[in-house]
Amino acid sequence: MLTKETREVLVTAFALFSLFFGAGNLILPPLLGNKAGDLWWLVALGFCASAVLIPIMGIMAHAKLQGTIFDFGKKVSPTFSLIYSLLIYAISISLPSPRTAAVTHEMAIQPFFDSPPLLTSIIYFALVFVFVINRSQILNILGKLLTPAIILILFLIIGTAIFSYDFTFSDTVFQNPFSDGILEGYQTFDAIGAVVVGGVIIISINLKKKDATYEEKKVLIRRSGWLAGLSLLLIYTGLIITGALMHGEFNADISRTALLSGISTKTLGNTANLFLSILVSLACFTTAVGIVTGTADFIKYRFHDSHAVYLTTAILGCILGVVMGQFNVGYIIAVALPALMFIYPITIVLILLNIVPEKFASEKVFRAVVLLTVIFSVPDFLGSIGFTEALSDVQGYIPLSGYSLGWVLPAGVAFVIVNLLHKNNPKTTPAN
């Protein structure tokens, strides 16, 4: 029989997994594996580094801070932290939220009804708005049922593919499999999700365990985080290898949503595919409601709990959803890339700086590392919007810039140098 502590860890891990497990993320690994071919394992390592390891580290940072998204950047400055938080929420309602509508249209509407994506987007976000305004608990209850059902189907798909197909693979189409896997992992938005939804878990734990000490809550969050991360690792890797095993079953130009549906049909049949489409659509809907509600709550808090501000933010979030949600998933992913090339490196370094020991993470370290990360992310950002040739000379002098990871080494060097200077200057006292 499970102990009380074990049950608490399992319940919290499931809650974390549900928050990370956006249905839109499911469309990413199969196509990645399909293109990865014989190097699927290397692509999987890169993908899981940015889509599993970094997000779970974000939860570890929350276990240490036990605060909100604002706390992640406050050592740089309160102004920076506010701007960063606003950028995160702006990106969330502009890209991953509308993507849920696009996934719903392509998986559950388009195969069965001859209706335009704009109509789907309008109806979808009209319903999102209704739930955001009413803050219904129905979606929370529904979410607890959706996630286990989707997981069960996914494991059946993965298991069927592994035991039904020979382990023969095509040649990879990627020139840089590991870094391409990392960059595709950006599209899950899970690192961003970690700094946003981790705060939700903290609030929930504080309400349930009012008498628990800081250390007790820290241990609970950490254990739950690693368990949730292991689950994500198994599913993402399983979907990547499934896509790689079924390389000869689909056209090379197949879309992400069509590939997921096709794999489901070939492994479990049309009925299971229909069931998966419905479940994914419902899970997408709960994600969209959560994003719009969370954004509206944050803006409302900044304006002295004004209900008018909450309502206005919800309306704007749903309008943005309609505008962007009418486009296909591939287009939204392409549009998201430049924003992610800029905001993701900042998010990663904030997560890492918040989990290292305090003596290595002074305000000066935060400021230096974040500043260089911002500066050296600009070439990668500009390259993602079409200025690759113009920046080729500059990028030639920046290590790893050819892999769109030009910020990594400068950030690491800044971390080491500032800490060495601090060590050699004993008069400098660490910030509180």
C-alpha positions as CSV (number, residue, x, y, z in Angstrom):
1,M,0.0,0.0,0.0
2,L,1.3,3.4,-0.9
3,T,2.4,5.8,1.8
4,K,0.9,9.3,2.1
5,E,4.2,10.8,0.9
6,T,4.2,8.6,-2.2
7,R,0.6,9.4,-3.0
8,E,1.4,13.1,-2.7
9,V,4.4,12.7,-5.1
10,L,2.3,10.8,-7.6
11,V,-0.6,13.3,-7.5
12,T,1.7,16.3,-7.9
13,A,3.7,14.5,-10.7
14,F,0.5,13.8,-12.6
15,A,-0.6,17.5,-12.2
16,L,2.8,18.6,-13.6
17,F,2.7,16.2,-16.4
18,S,-0.8,17.3,-17.4
19,L,0.3,20.9,-17.4
20,F,3.3,20.2,-19.6
21,F,1.5,17.7,-21.8
22,G,0.0,20.1,-24.3
23,A,-1.8,18.1,-27.0
24,G,-0.2,20.3,-29.7
25,N,3.2,19.0,-28.6
26,L,2.2,15.5,-29.8
27,I,2.5,16.5,-33.4
28,L,6.2,17.5,-33.2
29,P,8.1,14.2,-32.3
30,P,6.6,11.9,-35.0
31,L,7.7,14.1,-37.9
32,L,11.0,14.7,-36.3
33,G,11.6,11.0,-36.1
34,N,10.4,10.5,-39.6
35,K,13.0,12.9,-40.9
36,A,15.7,11.7,-38.5
37,G,16.0,8.2,-39.9
38,D,18.9,6.2,-38.5
39,L,20.0,9.1,-36.3
40,W,16.7,9.2,-34.5
41,W,18.4,8.6,-31.1
42,L,20.6,11.7,-31.6
43,V,17.6,13.9,-32.6
44,A,15.7,12.5,-29.6
45,L,18.6,13.5,-27.3
46,G,18.5,17.1,-28.6
47,F,14.7,17.3,-28.5
48,C,14.5,15.9,-24.9
49,A,17.2,18.3,-23.8
50,S,15.1,21.3,-24.6
51,A,11.6,19.8,-24.3
52,V,12.1,17.7,-21.1
53,L,15.4,18.4,-19.2
54,I,15.2,22.2,-19.3
55,P,11.5,22.3,-18.4
56,I,12.1,20.0,-15.4
57,M,15.0,22.1,-14.3
58,G,12.4,25.0,-14.4
59,I,10.3,23.1,-11.9
60,M,13.5,22.5,-9.8
61,A,14.0,26.3,-9.9
62,H,10.4,26.8,-8.7
63,A,11.0,24.3,-5.9
64,K,13.8,26.6,-4.8
65,L,12.1,29.9,-5.3
66,Q,8.5,28.9,-4.4
67,G,7.2,32.0,-6.1
68,T,6.0,33.2,-9.5
69,I,7.3,33.8,-13.0
70,F,8.3,37.3,-11.8
71,D,10.8,35.8,-9.3
72,F,12.9,34.2,-12.1
73,G,14.3,37.5,-13.4
74,K,14.1,39.8,-10.4
75,K,17.9,39.5,-9.7
76,V,18.5,41.2,-13.0
77,S,16.1,43.9,-12.1
78,P,12.3,44.3,-11.3
79,T,11.9,46.2,-14.6
80,F,13.5,43.4,-16.6
81,S,11.5,40.8,-14.8
82,L,8.2,42.6,-15.6
83,I,9.2,43.0,-19.3
84,Y,10.2,39.4,-19.5
85,S,6.9,38.2,-17.9
86,L,4.9,40.4,-20.2
87,L,6.8,39.0,-23.3
88,I,6.2,35.4,-22.1
89,Y,2.4,36.0,-21.8
90,A,2.3,37.9,-25.1
91,I,4.0,35.0,-26.9
92,S,1.7,32.5,-25.2
93,I,-1.6,34.0,-26.3
94,S,-0.2,34.8,-29.8
95,L,1.3,31.4,-30.7
96,P,0.8,28.3,-28.6
97,S,-2.8,29.2,-27.8
98,P,-3.9,29.7,-31.5
99,R,-1.9,26.6,-32.4
100,T,-4.3,24.5,-30.4
101,A,-7.2,25.8,-32.6
102,A,-5.2,24.9,-35.8
103,V,-4.4,21.4,-34.4
104,T,-8.1,20.9,-33.6
105,H,-9.1,21.9,-37.1
106,E,-6.6,19.7,-38.9
107,M,-7.1,16.6,-36.7
108,A,-10.8,16.7,-35.8
109,I,-12.6,19.0,-38.2
110,Q,-10.9,19.0,-41.6
111,P,-11.0,15.2,-42.1
112,F,-14.8,15.1,-41.6
113,F,-16.2,18.5,-42.5
114,D,-15.7,20.8,-45.5
115,S,-15.5,24.0,-43.4
116,P,-12.9,26.8,-43.5
117,P,-10.3,27.0,-40.7
118,L,-11.5,30.6,-39.9
119,L,-15.0,29.2,-38.9
120,T,-13.3,26.7,-36.6
121,S,-11.1,29.4,-35.1
122,I,-14.1,31.7,-34.4
123,I,-16.2,29.0,-32.8
124,Y,-13.2,27.6,-30.9
125,F,-12.2,30.9,-29.3
126,A,-15.8,32.0,-28.7
127,L,-16.1,28.9,-26.5
128,V,-12.7,29.6,-24.9
129,F,-13.9,33.1,-24.0
130,V,-17.1,31.7,-22.4
131,F,-15.0,29.3,-20.2
132,V,-12.4,32.0,-19.3
133,I,-15.2,34.4,-18.2
134,N,-17.0,31.7,-16.2
135,R,-13.9,30.0,-14.8
136,S,-15.6,26.7,-14.9
137,Q,-14.1,23.7,-13.0
138,I,-15.5,21.4,-15.7
139,L,-12.2,21.7,-17.7
140,N,-10.1,20.8,-14.7
141,I,-12.2,17.6,-14.1
142,L,-12.1,16.9,-17.8
143,G,-8.4,17.3,-18.0
144,K,-7.8,14.7,-15.4
145,L,-9.7,12.2,-17.6
146,L,-8.2,13.3,-21.0
147,T,-4.6,12.9,-20.1
148,P,-4.7,9.3,-19.0
149,A,-6.8,8.4,-22.1
150,I,-4.4,10.1,-24.5
151,I,-1.4,8.4,-22.7
152,L,-3.0,5.0,-23.0
153,I,-3.6,5.4,-26.7
154,L,-0.1,6.8,-27.3
155,F,1.6,3.8,-25.5
156,L,-0.6,1.4,-27.6
157,I,0.6,3.2,-30.8
158,I,4.2,3.2,-29.7
159,G,4.1,-0.4,-28.6
160,T,2.4,-1.6,-31.8
161,A,4.9,0.2,-34.0
162,I,7.9,-1.1,-32.0
163,F,6.7,-4.8,-32.2
164,S,5.3,-4.6,-35.7
165,Y,8.0,-3.0,-37.7
166,D,11.6,-4.1,-38.5
167,F,14.2,-1.9,-37.0
168,T,15.4,-0.5,-40.3
169,F,15.7,3.2,-40.9
170,S,16.2,5.6,-43.8
171,D,19.1,8.1,-44.0
172,T,18.6,11.3,-42.0
173,V,17.7,14.5,-43.7
174,F,19.2,16.6,-40.9
175,Q,22.7,18.1,-41.3
176,N,22.9,18.8,-37.5
177,P,20.6,16.2,-35.9
178,F,21.3,17.1,-32.3
179,S,20.9,20.9,-32.6
180,D,17.9,20.4,-34.9
181,G,16.3,18.3,-32.2
182,I,17.0,21.1,-29.7
183,L,15.5,23.7,-31.9
184,E,12.4,21.6,-32.5
185,G,12.1,21.2,-28.8
186,Y,11.7,24.9,-28.5
187,Q,8.4,24.5,-30.3
188,T,6.9,22.6,-27.4
189,F,7.1,25.9,-25.4
190,D,7.7,23.6,-22.4
191,A,10.5,25.7,-20.9
192,I,8.2,28.7,-21.0
193,G,5.5,26.5,-19.6
194,A,7.8,25.6,-16.7
195,V,8.3,29.2,-15.5
196,V,4.5,29.9,-16.0
197,V,2.7,26.8,-14.7
198,G,5.3,26.0,-12.0
199,G,3.8,28.9,-10.0
200,V,0.3,27.2,-10.3
201,I,1.7,24.1,-8.7
202,I,3.3,26.2,-5.9
203,I,0.0,27.8,-5.1
204,S,-1.8,24.5,-5.1
205,I,0.8,22.9,-2.7
206,N,0.6,25.9,-0.4
207,L,-3.1,25.6,-0.2
208,K,-3.1,21.8,0.5
209,K,0.0,21.7,2.8
210,K,-0.3,24.9,4.8
211,D,1.8,23.5,7.7
212,A,4.5,22.0,5.5
213,T,8.0,23.5,5.8
214,Y,10.0,25.0,2.9
215,E,12.2,21.9,2.7
216,E,9.3,19.5,2.7
217,K,7.6,21.3,-0.2
218,K,11.0,21.5,-2.0
219,V,11.5,17.8,-1.8
220,L,7.9,17.1,-3.0
221,I,8.2,19.4,-6.0
222,R,11.6,17.9,-7.0
223,R,10.5,14.3,-6.8
224,S,7.3,15.1,-8.7
225,G,9.2,17.0,-11.3
226,W,11.7,14.2,-12.1
227,L,8.8,11.7,-12.3
228,A,6.8,13.9,-14.7
229,G,10.0,14.4,-16.7
230,L,10.6,10.6,-17.0
231,S,7.1,10.2,-18.3
232,L,7.6,13.0,-20.9
233,L,10.9,11.4,-21.9
234,L,9.3,8.0,-22.6
235,I,6.5,9.4,-24.7
236,Y,8.6,11.9,-26.7
237,T,11.3,9.3,-27.4
238,G,8.6,6.7,-28.2
239,L,6.9,8.9,-30.7
240,I,10.3,9.8,-32.4
241,I,11.3,6.2,-32.8
242,T,7.7,5.4,-34.1
243,G,8.1,8.1,-36.7
244,A,11.5,6.8,-37.7
245,L,10.3,3.1,-38.0
246,M,7.4,4.2,-40.3
247,H,9.6,6.2,-42.6
248,G,8.4,4.4,-45.8
249,E,4.6,4.6,-45.0
250,F,4.1,8.3,-45.8
251,N,5.0,11.0,-48.3
252,A,8.0,13.1,-47.5
253,D,6.0,16.3,-47.5
254,I,3.3,15.1,-45.1
255,S,2.2,17.6,-42.4
256,R,2.7,17.0,-38.7
257,T,-0.9,16.5,-37.9
258,A,-1.5,14.3,-40.9
259,L,1.5,12.1,-39.8
260,L,0.2,11.7,-36.3
261,S,-3.3,10.7,-37.6
262,G,-1.7,8.4,-40.2
263,I,0.4,6.6,-37.6
264,S,-2.6,6.2,-35.3
265,T,-4.7,4.7,-38.2
266,K,-1.9,2.3,-39.3
267,T,-1.3,1.0,-35.8
268,L,-4.7,1.0,-34.2
269,G,-7.2,1.6,-36.9
270,N,-9.7,4.3,-37.9
271,T,-11.8,4.1,-34.7
272,A,-8.8,4.7,-32.5
273,N,-7.7,7.5,-34.7
274,L,-11.1,9.2,-34.4
275,F,-11.0,8.7,-30.7
276,L,-7.5,10.2,-30.5
277,S,-8.6,13.2,-32.6
278,I,-11.4,14.0,-30.3
279,L,-9.3,13.6,-27.2
280,V,-6.5,15.8,-28.6
281,S,-9.0,18.5,-29.6
282,L,-10.5,18.6,-26.1
283,A,-7.0,18.6,-24.5
284,C,-6.1,21.5,-26.9
285,F,-9.1,23.4,-25.7
286,T,-8.2,23.1,-22.1
287,T,-4.7,24.3,-22.9
288,A,-6.1,27.4,-24.7
289,V,-8.4,28.2,-21.8
290,G,-5.5,27.9,-19.4
291,I,-3.3,30.2,-21.4
292,V,-5.9,32.9,-21.8
293,T,-7.0,32.7,-18.2
294,G,-3.4,32.8,-16.9
295,T,-2.5,35.8,-19.0
296,A,-5.7,37.6,-18.0
297,D,-5.0,36.9,-14.3
298,F,-1.4,38.2,-14.6
299,I,-2.5,41.5,-16.3
300,K,-5.4,41.9,-13.8
301,Y,-2.9,41.5,-10.9
302,R,-0.7,44.3,-12.4
303,F,-3.7,46.6,-12.5
304,H,-4.9,46.2,-8.9
305,D,-7.3,43.3,-9.6
306,S,-9.4,45.2,-12.1
307,H,-12.1,43.0,-13.6
308,A,-12.4,45.3,-16.6
309,V,-8.7,44.7,-17.3
310,Y,-9.3,40.9,-16.9
311,L,-12.2,41.1,-19.4
312,T,-10.3,43.2,-21.9
313,T,-7.2,40.9,-21.8
314,A,-9.5,37.8,-22.3
315,I,-11.1,39.5,-25.3
316,L,-7.8,40.5,-26.9
317,G,-6.4,37.0,-26.2
318,C,-9.3,35.4,-28.0
319,I,-9.2,37.8,-30.9
320,L,-5.5,37.0,-31.4
321,G,-6.5,33.4,-31.2
322,V,-9.0,33.8,-34.0
323,V,-6.5,35.7,-36.2
324,M,-3.6,33.3,-35.8
325,G,-5.7,30.1,-35.3
326,Q,-7.1,30.2,-38.9
327,F,-3.6,29.5,-40.3
328,N,-2.3,25.9,-40.6
329,V,-0.1,24.4,-37.9
330,G,3.1,24.5,-40.1
331,Y,2.7,28.2,-40.7
332,I,2.2,29.0,-37.0
333,I,5.3,26.9,-36.1
334,A,7.3,28.8,-38.7
335,V,6.1,32.2,-37.4
336,A,6.9,31.1,-33.8
337,L,10.5,30.3,-34.6
338,P,12.0,33.9,-34.5
339,A,10.2,34.7,-31.2
340,L,11.5,31.4,-29.7
341,M,15.1,32.0,-31.0
342,F,15.1,35.2,-28.9
343,I,13.0,34.3,-25.7
344,Y,14.0,30.7,-25.3
345,P,17.8,31.3,-24.6
346,I,16.8,33.9,-22.0
347,T,14.4,31.5,-20.4
348,I,17.0,28.7,-20.3
349,V,19.7,30.8,-18.6
350,L,17.2,32.2,-16.1
351,I,16.2,28.6,-15.2
352,L,19.8,27.5,-14.9
353,L,20.8,30.5,-12.8
354,N,18.0,29.9,-10.4
355,I,19.0,26.3,-9.7
356,V,22.7,26.8,-9.1
357,P,23.8,27.5,-5.5
358,E,23.3,31.1,-4.3
359,K,27.1,31.7,-4.0
360,F,27.4,31.3,-7.8
361,A,24.3,33.3,-8.7
362,S,24.7,36.9,-7.4
363,E,22.9,39.8,-9.0
364,K,26.1,40.6,-11.0
365,V,26.2,37.1,-12.4
366,F,22.5,37.3,-13.4
367,R,23.0,40.6,-15.1
368,A,26.1,39.6,-17.0
369,V,24.9,36.2,-18.2
370,V,21.4,37.5,-19.2
371,L,23.0,40.6,-21.0
372,L,25.3,38.4,-23.1
373,T,22.6,35.9,-23.8
374,V,20.4,38.7,-25.2
375,I,23.2,40.2,-27.3
376,F,24.3,36.8,-28.7
377,S,20.8,35.7,-29.4
378,V,20.2,38.6,-31.8
379,P,22.2,37.0,-34.7
380,D,20.3,33.8,-34.3
381,F,17.0,35.7,-34.2
382,L,17.9,37.7,-37.3
383,G,19.0,34.6,-39.0
384,S,15.6,33.0,-38.4
385,I,13.9,35.8,-40.2
386,G,16.0,35.6,-43.3
387,F,19.2,37.6,-42.7
388,T,21.5,34.5,-42.7
389,E,23.7,35.6,-45.6
390,A,24.1,39.2,-44.3
391,L,25.1,37.8,-40.9
392,S,27.4,35.0,-42.2
393,D,30.6,37.0,-41.5
394,V,29.5,37.9,-38.0
395,Q,28.3,34.3,-37.2
396,G,31.6,33.0,-38.4
397,Y,33.3,34.5,-35.3
398,I,30.6,33.2,-32.9
399,P,31.1,29.6,-31.8
400,L,28.0,27.4,-32.2
401,S,26.3,30.1,-34.2
402,G,26.0,27.8,-37.2
403,Y,23.8,25.6,-35.0
404,S,21.6,28.6,-33.9
405,L,23.2,28.3,-30.4
406,G,25.6,31.2,-30.5
407,W,24.5,32.4,-27.1
408,V,25.7,29.3,-25.2
409,L,29.4,29.9,-25.0
410,P,29.3,33.6,-24.2
411,A,26.7,33.0,-21.4
412,G,28.9,30.2,-20.0
413,V,32.1,32.4,-20.1
414,A,30.3,35.3,-18.5
415,F,29.1,33.0,-15.7
416,V,32.7,31.8,-15.0
417,I,34.4,35.1,-15.3
418,V,32.0,37.1,-13.0
419,N,32.2,34.3,-10.4
420,L,36.0,34.3,-10.6
421,L,36.1,38.1,-10.2
422,H,33.7,37.8,-7.2
423,K,35.9,35.1,-5.7
424,N,39.1,37.2,-6.0
425,N,37.3,40.2,-4.5
426,P,36.4,39.0,-0.9
427,K,35.1,42.5,0.0
428,T,32.2,41.9,-2.4
429,T,29.3,40.6,-0.4
430,P,26.6,38.4,-2.1
431,A,23.2,40.0,-2.7
432,N,20.3,39.1,-0.4
